[in-house]
């Protein structure tokens, strides 16, 4: 079994796309209407991120028990680029061991995003 995709129901698809496509650099794989919902799949490494915008989007929240993790090449330069877009960490950078550094940010819908740099 493989994880194929993760879904985020967004209140504002344009803001979500600006964040995931613009700030994080994910590419749109496909975009379509499904009844009252607009759905966008973004390529995110080995899995896809599905953004769904529609009448019920944003009514339910996963809370802080869920986060999405993205590996980055250079955490400092990634955070600097995000800062230029007005996105600041809610936590970190932190290094819990000598092999990893990470920081936490939030997407426009409040989803917690962990950016992780794996060190040699």
C-alpha positions as a LaTeX table, in Angstrom:
\begin{tabular}{lrrr}
\hline
Residue & $x$ (\AA) & $y$ (\AA) & $z$ (\AA) \\
\hline
Unk1 & 0.00 & 0.00 & 0.00 \\
Unk2 & 1.26 & 3.49 & $-0.89$ \\
Unk3 & 0.00 & 6.88 & 0.16 \\
Unk4 & $-1.31$ & 8.43 & $-3.06$ \\
Unk5 & $-2.55$ & 11.88 & $-2.03$ \\
Unk6 & $-3.52$ & 14.15 & 0.85 \\
Unk7 & $-6.59$ & 16.39 & 0.63 \\
Unk8 & $-7.09$ & 19.88 & 1.98 \\
Unk9 & $-10.52$ & 21.47 & 1.75 \\
Unk10 & $-9.80$ & 25.15 & 1.27 \\
Unk11 & $-11.99$ & 28.20 & 1.79 \\
Unk12 & $-10.04$ & 30.20 & $-0.82$ \\
Unk13 & $-8.54$ & 28.26 & $-3.72$ \\
Unk14 & $-6.64$ & 31.26 & $-5.09$ \\
Unk15 & $-4.88$ & 31.83 & $-1.75$ \\
Unk16 & $-4.15$ & 28.11 & $-1.38$ \\
Unk17 & $-2.67$ & 27.96 & $-4.88$ \\
Unk18 & $-0.63$ & 31.10 & $-4.23$ \\
Unk19 & 0.79 & 29.37 & $-1.15$ \\
Unk20 & 1.41 & 25.85 & $-2.47$ \\
Unk21 & 2.24 & 26.72 & $-6.07$ \\
Unk22 & 3.74 & 30.18 & $-5.62$ \\
Unk23 & 5.49 & 30.06 & $-2.25$ \\
Unk24 & 6.30 & 26.32 & $-1.99$ \\
Unk25 & 6.87 & 25.72 & $-5.72$ \\
Unk26 & 4.51 & 22.78 & $-6.29$ \\
Unk27 & 3.27 & 22.28 & $-9.85$ \\
Unk28 & $-0.34$ & 21.75 & $-10.89$ \\
Unk29 & $-0.83$ & 18.23 & $-12.21$ \\
Unk30 & $-4.51$ & 18.57 & $-13.06$ \\
Unk31 & $-7.45$ & 20.87 & $-12.36$ \\
Unk32 & $-11.15$ & 20.20 & $-12.88$ \\
Unk33 & $-14.73$ & 20.75 & $-11.70$ \\
Unk34 & $-16.51$ & 17.93 & $-9.85$ \\
Unk35 & $-20.09$ & 19.02 & $-9.25$ \\
Unk36 & $-19.98$ & 22.15 & $-7.08$ \\
Unk37 & $-16.30$ & 21.61 & $-6.20$ \\
Unk38 & $-13.18$ & 22.79 & $-7.97$ \\
Unk39 & $-10.33$ & 20.34 & $-7.51$ \\
Unk40 & $-6.62$ & 20.88 & $-8.09$ \\
Unk41 & $-3.97$ & 18.18 & $-7.75$ \\
Unk42 & $-0.43$ & 19.40 & $-7.13$ \\
Unk43 & 2.68 & 17.28 & $-7.63$ \\
Unk44 & 4.42 & 16.94 & $-4.27$ \\
Unk45 & 7.18 & 14.40 & $-4.73$ \\
Unk46 & 5.95 & 10.83 & $-4.48$ \\
Unk47 & 2.41 & 11.83 & $-3.50$ \\
Unk48 & $-0.02$ & 14.49 & $-4.63$ \\
Unk49 & $-1.69$ & 17.26 & $-2.71$ \\
Unk50 & $-5.38$ & 17.66 & $-3.55$ \\
Unk51 & $-6.97$ & 21.06 & $-2.96$ \\
Unk52 & $-10.78$ & 21.07 & $-2.93$ \\
Unk53 & $-12.82$ & 24.28 & $-2.96$ \\
Unk54 & $-16.59$ & 24.16 & $-2.78$ \\
Unk55 & $-19.68$ & 24.83 & $-0.68$ \\
Unk56 & $-18.50$ & 22.71 & 2.26 \\
Unk57 & $-14.84$ & 23.65 & 2.10 \\
Unk58 & $-13.28$ & 25.09 & 5.21 \\
Unk59 & $-16.16$ & 24.15 & 7.51 \\
Unk60 & $-14.22$ & 21.37 & 9.23 \\
Unk61 & $-10.69$ & 21.57 & 10.57 \\
Unk62 & $-8.19$ & 18.83 & 11.25 \\
Unk63 & $-6.59$ & 20.90 & 13.99 \\
Unk64 & $-2.99$ & 20.69 & 15.07 \\
Unk65 & $-3.03$ & 16.90 & 15.19 \\
Unk66 & $-2.20$ & 16.86 & 11.48 \\
Unk67 & 0.68 & 18.40 & 9.59 \\
Unk68 & 2.17 & 18.02 & 6.14 \\
Unk69 & 5.92 & 17.60 & 5.86 \\
Unk70 & 8.00 & 18.86 & 2.95 \\
Unk71 & 11.70 & 18.15 & 2.51 \\
Unk72 & 13.72 & 21.22 & 1.45 \\
Unk73 & 17.30 & 21.47 & 0.24 \\
Unk74 & 18.21 & 24.51 & 2.32 \\
Unk75 & 15.93 & 25.54 & 5.19 \\
Unk76 & 17.44 & 29.01 & 5.62 \\
Unk77 & 17.04 & 29.98 & 1.96 \\
Unk78 & 13.53 & 28.49 & 1.89 \\
Unk79 & 12.52 & 30.52 & 4.94 \\
Unk80 & 14.08 & 33.66 & 3.44 \\
Unk81 & 12.03 & 33.19 & 0.26 \\
Unk82 & 8.88 & 32.62 & 2.29 \\
Unk83 & 9.58 & 35.73 & 4.37 \\
Unk84 & 9.64 & 37.76 & 1.15 \\
Unk85 & 6.11 & 36.42 & 0.50 \\
Unk86 & 5.04 & 37.43 & 4.01 \\
Unk87 & 5.12 & 33.90 & 5.45 \\
Unk88 & 6.88 & 33.54 & 8.80 \\
Unk89 & 7.52 & 30.42 & 10.89 \\
Unk90 & 5.21 & 29.65 & 13.77 \\
Unk91 & 8.01 & 27.56 & 15.26 \\
Unk92 & 11.69 & 27.01 & 14.61 \\
Unk93 & 14.05 & 26.61 & 13.02 \\
Unk94 & 14.94 & 23.82 & 15.38 \\
Unk95 & 17.42 & 20.96 & 15.26 \\
Unk96 & 16.31 & 18.06 & 17.48 \\
Unk97 & 19.34 & 16.03 & 16.40 \\
Unk98 & 22.46 & 16.60 & 14.27 \\
Unk99 & 20.81 & 15.12 & 11.17 \\
Unk100 & 17.78 & 17.36 & 10.73 \\
Unk101 & 16.57 & 20.97 & 10.96 \\
Unk102 & 12.95 & 22.03 & 10.61 \\
Unk103 & 10.54 & 24.93 & 10.91 \\
Unk104 & 6.75 & 25.05 & 11.03 \\
Unk105 & 4.54 & 27.39 & 9.01 \\
Unk106 & 0.80 & 27.51 & 8.32 \\
Unk107 & $-1.01$ & 27.54 & 5.00 \\
Unk108 & $-3.86$ & 30.03 & 4.37 \\
Unk109 & $-6.38$ & 27.58 & 5.88 \\
Unk110 & $-4.30$ & 27.07 & 9.03 \\
Unk111 & $-2.85$ & 23.66 & 8.08 \\
Unk112 & 0.48 & 23.12 & 9.83 \\
Unk113 & 3.37 & 22.63 & 7.38 \\
Unk114 & 6.74 & 21.26 & 8.47 \\
Unk115 & 9.71 & 22.18 & 6.29 \\
Unk116 & 12.59 & 19.78 & 6.92 \\
Unk117 & 16.22 & 19.96 & 5.87 \\
Unk118 & 18.04 & 16.64 & 6.15 \\
Unk119 & 21.68 & 17.23 & 7.08 \\
Unk120 & 24.61 & 15.03 & 6.08 \\
\hline
\end{tabular}
